[in-house]
Amino acid sequence: MNGFTEHGLDDEAFGASKGGIASFDAFPKTKKTYLTRGRDSSSFTVLLILTCLYLAWSEIGRWFTGTTTQTFSVEKGVSHDMQINIDIVVAMRCADLHINMQDAAGDRTLAGEMLRKDPTSWSQWQKVKGVHTLGVGEDGRPGWEELWDVHDQLGAARKRKKFPKTPRIKGPSDSCRIFGSLDGNKVQGDFHITARGHGYMEFGEHLDHTAFNFSHQITELSFGPYYPNLENPLDNTITTTEHHFYKYQYYLSIVPTIYTDDVSLLPLLQNVNDHPTGSHPAKSIFTSSHAIKTNQYAVTSQSHQIPENYVPGIFVKFDIEPITLTVAEEWGGFFPLVVRLVNVISGVMVAGGWCWQMFDWGMEVWGRKTRSRGGSIGVLGAFGGKEKMSFD
């Protein structure tokens, strides 16, 4: 009826071929004429492989970098002393400056006798790289995210520990470099630089007002152990004025900060004070290569011209917050990394398989709709829904 027998076809043609080695084949193969070639998925497979490689590399990179956590807690250690490190150049002669520090406990420190004062030239310090005005042009300077990089902070703390020497004077000596470290109480305090004979009762010649010039450049202002490579808000800042009676005021909020890449040290770090018995405040157990304790601070400034009956100068007021910021970095084990890699790769492959099946199904549905619009051969030789009959 349909020409099946006339073409020499029978039911046996649909089975496995007989004779020879094929008769011993335990897994008979389907004839090639019965197979339909599917869509080429090689490009999609390459895309899945590249996706797996990218995500696996990202996981490995995060594993090497570690996970950084920042936590605030009430300061547990009991400490009474705090080291202050300062390196500042003032556009006045050293003999015309008076340096002092006092705190809320009532203690007064003659900082001028503890700090070193070297004559220098103001023009020499204008060429220092990275000098900027506080709050101006700081787009490229590190923010809190960069300060939370534990490796950078630990690496910077391991570098040089001494103040650099004062450059040899070129030209007239018109300025004074004041630098060194002070030991003070760990309470609210005030560090200030004023002119000789102003603000304190002193014997001797009264300094002429035309000699006042409190333009200054701060190279270092930090609290705690001296780590010159750690970045602080007032480091490498400069400010100038043409007025003789001018008052600079800086308000600092200090937060004790611990950086560590070994979380097992945290219980010990948080309960040890900064001044162990028989040692200098700057020398403590925080000299480990895996942990340091320092003090970060936020600063606001207020500067303005004042009348002649006021005291001009540079005033730094600081307050210590009763909290501790702990920045810790830790790594997971190798086995959890392997588990994450397996999850990532298997998840991509499974999701990719689903996407490909949905794409293939969608293309098949689209093809059926296209063929139904254009017409197709029907049953019994029908073309476009009309029968074609022939008689022999």
C-alpha positions as CSV (number, residue, x, y, z in Angstrom):
1,M,0.0,0.0,0.0
2,N,2.7,2.4,0.9
3,G,5.5,0.8,-1.1
4,F,7.2,-0.7,2.0
5,T,7.5,-4.2,0.4
6,E,8.4,-2.9,-3.0
7,H,11.6,-1.2,-1.7
8,G,12.8,-4.5,-0.3
9,L,12.3,-3.6,3.3
10,D,11.2,-6.0,6.1
11,D,11.2,-6.1,9.9
12,E,14.6,-7.8,10.0
13,A,16.2,-4.7,8.5
14,F,15.5,-2.8,11.8
15,G,17.6,-5.3,13.9
16,A,21.3,-5.8,14.3
17,S,23.2,-7.3,11.4
18,K,23.8,-11.0,11.6
19,G,27.0,-12.9,11.1
20,G,30.6,-12.0,11.9
21,I,31.9,-10.3,15.0
22,A,28.7,-8.1,15.2
23,S,26.8,-11.1,16.5
24,F,28.9,-11.1,19.6
25,D,28.3,-7.4,20.4
26,A,26.7,-7.1,23.8
27,F,25.7,-3.5,23.1
28,P,24.1,-3.4,19.6
29,K,24.5,0.0,17.9
30,T,21.8,2.0,16.4
31,K,22.0,2.4,12.6
32,K,23.3,5.8,11.5
33,T,20.2,6.3,9.3
34,Y,18.0,6.3,12.4
35,L,20.0,9.1,14.2
36,T,19.2,12.8,13.9
37,R,22.1,15.2,14.3
38,G,21.5,17.8,17.1
39,R,22.6,21.4,17.3
40,D,26.3,22.1,17.6
41,S,27.0,22.9,21.3
42,S,30.8,23.2,21.2
43,S,30.7,27.0,21.6
44,F,28.4,26.7,24.6
45,T,30.7,24.1,26.1
46,V,33.8,26.4,25.7
47,L,31.8,29.2,27.4
48,L,31.0,26.9,30.4
49,I,34.6,25.9,30.7
50,L,35.8,29.5,30.7
51,T,33.2,30.4,33.3
52,C,34.3,27.5,35.5
53,L,38.0,28.6,35.2
54,Y,37.2,32.2,36.0
55,L,35.0,31.4,39.1
56,A,37.6,28.8,40.3
57,W,40.4,31.3,40.0
58,S,38.3,33.9,41.9
59,E,37.8,31.4,44.7
60,I,41.5,30.6,44.9
61,G,42.3,34.3,44.9
62,R,39.9,35.0,47.8
63,W,41.4,32.0,49.7
64,F,44.9,33.4,49.4
65,T,43.8,36.9,50.3
66,G,41.8,35.7,53.3
67,T,38.7,37.2,54.9
68,T,39.1,40.5,56.7
69,T,36.7,41.4,59.6
70,Q,36.4,44.6,61.5
71,T,34.9,44.6,65.0
72,F,34.5,47.2,67.7
73,S,34.7,46.3,71.4
74,V,35.1,48.0,74.7
75,E,38.8,48.3,75.5
76,K,39.7,45.4,77.9
77,G,43.3,46.2,78.6
78,V,44.2,48.7,81.3
79,S,46.9,51.1,80.2
80,H,48.0,54.5,81.6
81,D,50.7,55.7,79.2
82,M,50.6,56.6,75.6
83,Q,53.5,57.6,73.3
84,I,53.1,60.6,71.0
85,N,55.2,60.9,67.9
86,I,55.6,64.2,66.2
87,D,57.6,65.6,63.3
88,I,56.6,69.2,62.3
89,V,58.3,72.2,60.7
90,V,57.2,75.6,61.7
91,A,58.1,78.8,59.8
92,M,59.7,80.4,62.8
93,R,63.1,80.2,64.5
94,C,63.5,77.6,67.2
95,A,64.4,80.2,69.8
96,D,61.1,81.9,69.3
97,L,58.9,78.9,69.8
98,H,57.5,77.4,73.0
99,I,56.3,73.8,73.0
100,N,54.2,72.3,75.8
101,M,51.7,69.5,76.5
102,Q,49.1,69.2,79.2
103,D,46.3,66.7,79.8
104,A,43.1,66.2,81.7
105,A,44.9,64.6,84.6
106,G,46.6,68.0,85.3
107,D,50.1,66.9,84.3
108,R,52.1,69.4,82.2
109,T,55.0,68.3,80.1
110,L,57.8,70.6,78.9
111,A,57.8,69.1,75.4
112,G,60.4,71.5,74.2
113,E,63.0,69.9,76.5
114,M,62.1,66.3,75.4
115,L,61.7,66.9,71.7
116,R,64.6,67.8,69.3
117,K,64.6,71.2,67.6
118,D,66.7,71.6,64.5
119,P,67.1,74.9,62.6
120,T,66.1,74.5,58.9
121,S,65.0,76.3,55.8
122,W,61.3,76.5,55.0
123,S,61.9,76.3,51.2
124,Q,63.6,72.9,51.5
125,W,60.4,71.2,52.8
126,Q,58.2,72.4,49.9
127,K,59.8,69.9,47.6
128,V,58.8,66.8,49.7
129,K,56.8,64.3,47.6
130,G,53.2,63.8,48.6
131,V,52.7,67.0,50.6
132,H,49.1,68.2,50.5
133,T,46.7,70.4,52.3
134,L,44.3,68.7,54.7
135,G,41.0,67.9,53.0
136,V,42.2,69.1,49.5
137,G,43.3,66.7,46.8
138,E,42.9,63.6,48.8
139,D,41.1,61.6,46.1
140,G,44.1,59.3,45.7
141,R,44.9,59.0,49.4
142,P,44.0,55.8,51.2
143,G,40.6,55.6,52.8
144,W,39.3,53.3,55.6
145,E,39.1,50.4,53.2
146,E,42.8,50.6,52.4
147,L,43.6,51.1,56.1
148,W,41.9,47.7,56.7
149,D,44.4,45.9,54.6
150,V,46.2,43.8,57.3
151,H,49.1,42.8,55.1
152,D,49.9,46.4,54.2
153,Q,49.8,47.6,57.8
154,L,51.9,44.7,59.2
155,G,54.4,45.2,56.4
156,A,54.6,49.0,57.0
157,A,55.2,48.4,60.7
158,R,58.3,46.2,60.0
159,K,60.1,49.0,58.2
160,R,62.5,51.7,59.7
161,K,61.8,52.8,63.3
162,K,63.8,56.0,63.6
163,F,63.2,59.6,62.7
164,P,65.1,60.7,59.6
165,K,67.9,63.2,59.9
166,T,67.3,66.9,59.2
167,P,68.5,67.8,55.7
168,R,71.5,70.1,55.5
169,I,70.5,73.7,55.5
170,K,70.5,75.4,52.1
171,G,70.0,79.1,52.5
172,P,69.1,81.1,55.6
173,S,67.8,79.3,58.7
174,D,64.2,80.7,59.0
175,S,62.3,77.7,60.3
176,C,62.4,75.0,63.0
177,R,61.9,71.3,62.7
178,I,60.5,69.8,65.9
179,F,60.5,66.0,66.1
180,G,60.7,63.1,68.5
181,S,58.5,61.1,70.9
182,L,56.8,62.0,74.1
183,D,55.4,59.9,76.9
184,G,52.0,61.1,78.2
185,N,49.0,59.9,80.1
186,K,46.4,58.0,78.1
187,V,43.7,60.6,78.7
188,Q,42.4,63.7,76.9
189,G,45.1,66.2,76.3
190,D,46.4,69.2,74.4
191,F,49.7,69.6,72.6
192,H,50.5,73.2,71.5
193,I,53.2,75.3,69.9
194,T,53.1,79.0,70.7
195,A,55.4,82.0,70.4
196,R,58.0,82.9,73.1
197,G,56.5,85.2,75.7
198,H,52.9,84.6,74.7
199,G,50.7,82.3,76.7
200,Y,53.2,81.7,79.5
201,M,55.0,84.0,81.9
202,E,58.6,84.1,80.8
203,F,61.6,86.3,81.6
204,G,63.5,87.9,78.8
205,E,62.8,90.0,75.7
206,H,59.2,90.1,74.4
207,L,59.0,88.7,70.9
208,D,58.0,91.2,68.3
209,H,54.6,90.4,66.7
210,T,56.0,90.7,63.2
211,A,58.1,87.6,63.8
212,F,54.9,85.5,64.2
213,N,54.4,83.0,61.4
214,F,52.7,79.7,62.3
215,S,52.7,78.2,58.8
216,H,53.6,74.6,59.3
217,Q,54.1,71.3,57.7
218,I,53.3,68.1,59.6
219,T,55.4,65.1,58.4
220,E,54.3,62.8,61.3
221,L,51.7,62.8,64.0
222,S,50.9,59.5,65.5
223,F,50.0,57.9,68.8
224,G,51.5,54.7,70.3
225,P,54.6,52.8,69.0
226,Y,56.3,54.8,66.2
227,Y,55.5,53.2,62.9
228,P,56.6,55.9,60.4
229,N,55.2,54.0,57.3
230,L,51.7,53.8,58.7
231,E,49.4,56.3,57.1
232,N,47.7,58.9,59.4
233,P,45.3,61.7,58.4
234,L,47.8,64.6,59.3
235,D,50.9,63.0,57.8
236,N,52.5,65.1,55.0
237,T,50.0,68.0,55.4
238,I,50.9,71.7,55.0
239,T,49.2,74.9,55.7
240,T,50.4,78.5,55.3
241,T,49.2,81.9,56.4
242,E,50.2,85.5,55.8
243,H,48.7,86.7,59.1
244,H,50.8,87.1,62.2
245,F,48.0,86.4,64.7
246,Y,46.6,83.1,63.4
247,K,45.4,80.1,65.4
248,Y,45.4,76.6,64.1
249,Q,43.3,74.1,66.0
250,Y,43.1,70.3,65.3
251,Y,40.6,68.1,67.1
252,L,41.6,64.4,67.1
253,S,39.5,61.4,68.0
254,I,41.8,58.5,68.7
255,V,40.7,54.8,68.4
256,P,43.1,52.1,69.7
257,T,43.5,49.6,66.8
258,I,44.8,46.1,66.5
259,Y,45.9,44.5,63.2
260,T,46.5,40.8,63.1
261,D,46.6,37.9,60.6
262,D,46.5,35.3,63.4
263,V,43.1,35.2,65.1
264,S,44.4,32.9,67.8
265,L,46.3,35.9,69.2
266,L,43.2,38.0,69.7
267,P,42.4,36.9,73.3
268,L,46.0,37.8,74.3
269,L,46.1,41.0,72.3
270,Q,42.9,42.4,73.7
271,N,43.9,41.9,77.4
272,V,47.4,43.1,77.5
273,N,48.1,46.8,78.2
274,D,50.6,49.0,76.3
275,H,53.0,49.3,79.2
276,P,54.1,45.9,80.6
277,T,56.1,46.0,83.8
278,G,59.7,47.1,83.3
279,S,59.4,48.1,79.6
280,H,58.9,51.2,77.6
281,P,55.3,51.9,76.4
282,A,56.5,51.5,72.8
283,K,57.8,48.0,73.5
284,S,55.2,45.4,74.1
285,I,54.2,42.0,72.8
286,F,52.8,43.7,69.8
287,T,56.2,43.5,68.1
288,S,55.2,40.2,66.6
289,S,55.2,40.0,62.8
290,H,51.6,38.7,63.0
291,A,50.1,41.5,65.1
292,I,50.6,45.2,65.9
293,K,48.7,47.6,68.2
294,T,48.5,51.2,67.2
295,N,46.1,54.1,67.3
296,Q,44.1,55.4,64.3
297,Y,42.4,58.8,64.6
298,A,40.0,61.0,62.8
299,V,40.7,64.8,62.6
300,T,38.8,68.0,62.1
301,S,40.4,71.4,61.9
302,Q,39.5,75.0,62.6
303,S,41.8,77.8,61.7
304,H,41.2,81.5,61.7
305,Q,42.8,84.9,62.3
306,I,42.5,86.2,65.9
307,P,42.9,89.6,67.6
308,E,46.1,90.6,69.2
309,N,44.8,90.0,72.8
310,Y,44.5,86.3,72.0
311,V,47.3,83.7,71.9
312,P,48.3,82.5,68.3
313,G,49.8,79.2,67.7
314,I,49.2,75.5,66.8
315,F,46.9,73.6,69.1
316,V,46.3,69.9,68.9
317,K,43.5,68.6,71.1
318,F,43.0,64.8,71.3
319,D,40.5,62.6,73.0
320,I,40.8,58.8,73.3
321,E,37.8,56.7,72.6
322,P,37.1,53.8,75.2
323,I,36.8,51.3,72.4
324,T,39.1,49.1,70.4
325,L,39.0,48.5,66.6
326,T,40.2,45.0,65.7
327,V,41.0,44.3,62.1
328,A,41.7,40.6,61.7
329,E,42.4,38.5,58.7
330,E,42.0,34.8,58.5
331,W,42.1,31.9,56.0
332,G,40.0,28.8,55.6
333,G,41.5,25.4,55.4
334,F,42.5,23.6,52.1
335,F,39.7,21.1,52.4
336,P,36.9,23.8,52.5
337,L,38.6,25.4,49.4
338,V,38.3,22.1,47.5
339,V,34.6,21.8,48.6
340,R,33.9,25.3,47.3
341,L,35.7,24.6,44.0
342,V,33.7,21.4,43.5
343,N,30.4,23.2,44.3
344,V,31.2,26.1,41.9
345,I,32.2,23.8,39.0
346,S,29.3,21.4,39.4
347,G,26.9,24.3,39.9
348,V,28.0,25.9,36.6
349,M,27.8,22.6,34.7
350,V,24.3,21.8,36.0
351,A,23.0,25.3,35.4
352,G,24.6,25.3,31.9
353,G,22.9,22.0,31.1
354,W,19.5,23.4,32.1
355,C,20.1,26.5,30.0
356,W,21.1,24.5,27.0
357,Q,18.0,22.2,27.3
358,M,15.7,25.2,27.6
359,F,17.4,26.8,24.6
360,D,17.1,23.6,22.6
361,W,13.5,23.2,23.5
362,G,12.8,26.8,22.6
363,M,14.4,26.4,19.2
364,E,12.4,23.3,18.5
365,V,9.1,25.0,19.4
366,W,10.1,28.0,17.2
367,G,10.9,25.6,14.3
368,R,7.5,23.8,14.6
369,K,5.7,27.1,14.4
370,T,7.7,28.2,11.4
371,R,7.0,24.9,9.5
372,S,3.3,25.1,10.4
373,R,3.1,28.6,8.8
374,G,4.9,27.5,5.5
375,G,3.0,24.2,5.0
376,S,4.3,20.7,5.2
377,I,3.7,17.2,3.8
378,G,0.7,15.6,5.5
379,V,-0.4,12.0,5.8
380,L,-1.2,10.1,2.6
381,G,0.7,12.5,0.5
382,A,-1.3,15.6,1.4
383,F,0.3,18.9,0.4
384,G,-0.8,22.0,2.3
385,G,-3.9,20.1,3.6
386,K,-5.1,19.0,0.1
387,E,-4.9,15.3,-1.0
388,K,-3.0,14.3,-4.1
389,M,-4.3,11.0,-5.5
390,S,-2.9,8.9,-8.3
391,F,-4.1,5.8,-10.0
392,D,-1.9,3.2,-11.6
